Amino acid sequence: MRVAPTIVLSDSERVKLARASKGRGSTQRLKERAQIILLAADGLENKEIAVRLGQDPGKVGRWRKRYAEFGLAGIEKDKTRPGRIKSLSPSMRSKVIKLTLETKPAGSTRWSRSAMARKAGISESSVGRIWACNGLTPRRVKNFKLSNGINFGEKHGNIIGLPK
């Protein structure tokens, strides 16, 4: 069973938290967090604090733990989060375009998104975005192919209206 960290506040810490929980210059987040810590210092459990403040018990536990580890600095700011995934470099884009236009995969007549993704070392969706941005459609055949069927000449003439 997990036990919430005990919060013991000095007089100066209690004054700072009380000011933060009611101050006009404090953000709403800091007010909530300061109230959580003040109630935790009064000996309340996470569930009781959550009910009293209308918060999630997990949230109460998270901020209680952060205060126990880092003090006031731990509740003033959120943890940093990873940013957006870096976009593909221009050299990678040109590599995919060059491979698409100038090569064929082994054992196949055209590139599929999955085959190109494996070859280039990127995701299938990235390949799809590169192809779409550059108007590449390797799955479509752009030229007319003649059939080598037995009666093709006769059928071909009937379709385009040529005399026999």
N, C-alpha and C positions, 0 to 999 in steps of 0.2 A: 504494500500500500504506500502510495506516495504521500509525503508530508510536505506541506507548504513551508517555505523558509520563514523563520521568525523575523519580524521587522522590529528593530529597536531604534527609536529616533532620539537624537539629542534635542535640546530646546531650540537651537538655531535651525536644525533641519525641520522641526515641526512648524516653526514660524514661516520658513521658506515655502513649505508645502501648503500651508494654510493660505498664504498669500497667492500662490499659484492656483489654488483651487477656486479662489473667489475673485482674483484680479481681473480687471477689465482688459488688460493688455495680454492676458494669457489666451492661448488657443483653446478651443473646445477639447481637443485631444489631451492637452496638458492638464486641463481642469479635471477631466475624468480620471486620468492616471494619478494625479495628486490625491484625489478623493479615495481612490483604491488603496493607496499606500497609507493614508491617514487611518482608514478603517482597519487595515491590516495591523498597524501599530497599536490600535486599541484592542487587539486580540481576536478579532472576528475571523472566521474561516472564509475561504474563497466562495463557497456556496452562499453564505449569509451576505457577503459583500455584493455578490452578483444579484441577489434578490433585491437588496436595498437600493442598488443603483440601476437596476434594470439592464444589466450587462450579462454577457456569456461567462460562465465560470472559467472556461479555458482562457478567455481574455484576461480575466482577473488574475489567474495564476501566472500567465505570461508576464504581466507587468510587475507583479510582486517579485517574481524571480529576477527580472531585469534590474529592479531597484536593489535587491539584495546583492547582486553581483557588481553593479556599476554606480550605485548611488543615484543622486538627482540627474546626473548626465545620462543615465540609462533610460530615463523616462521622458527626457526633453525632446529627443529626436528618435525617429523610426530607424530601424536597421537599414543599412544600404541594401539594395536589391540589384541583381544583375540587370544590365540594360538590354536593349534590343540586340538581337544576334546580328553580327556584322554581315553586311551584304556582300555579295560575291564581287571579287575584284574584276576590273576590266580585262585583265589577262585571262582569267578563268572563263569569262563570257566569250572572248574571242577564240579560246581553245575549243569550247563546245561548238561554236558556229563553224569553225574550220573543220573539226571532226565530222560534223553533220554534212557539210557540203563536199568534202574531199575524200572521205573514206567510207567504207562499208564494214559492218561488223562481220566477224568470222562466222561462216555458216548461215548467213542471212543476206537478204537483198536490200534491206533498209534498217535504219536505226529505230529502235523502240525507246520509249522514255527510260525504262528500267535498264536496258543495255547501255545507253549513253550515260546514265547516272553511275553505273558500275565503272565504266571506262574512265569517266572524268573525276570520279570520287566525290560527287555531290548528290543531293537528294533528287528524287524524280520530279518533285514539284518545282525545284529550281530549273531543271532542264526544260520543263513545260513552260515556265515563265520566259526563259531565254528564247525558246522557239517562238512563242507567241509575240514577243516584242520585236522579233526580227522577221516575222512572216514566214517562218519555216514550217513546213508540214511534210515531214519525211514519210508519213503514212499514206499520203496521196500520190497517185501516179498521174503525172501531168501530160504524158504523151499518149497518143492513140496506139493501141496494140492490135495487130491483125491476128485473127484466129487461124489456127492450122487445122480446122475441122474439114471433113470430107466435102460437104456441100457449101462451103463458105462463099465461094465466088458467086454462086447462084443466089444465095440469100443476100449477099452484099448488094448485088445488082437490084434485087427487088426492094431493098430498103431505100437506096438512094435514087431509084428511078432510072437506072441505066437499061438500055435495050439489051436483050439476050443475044 
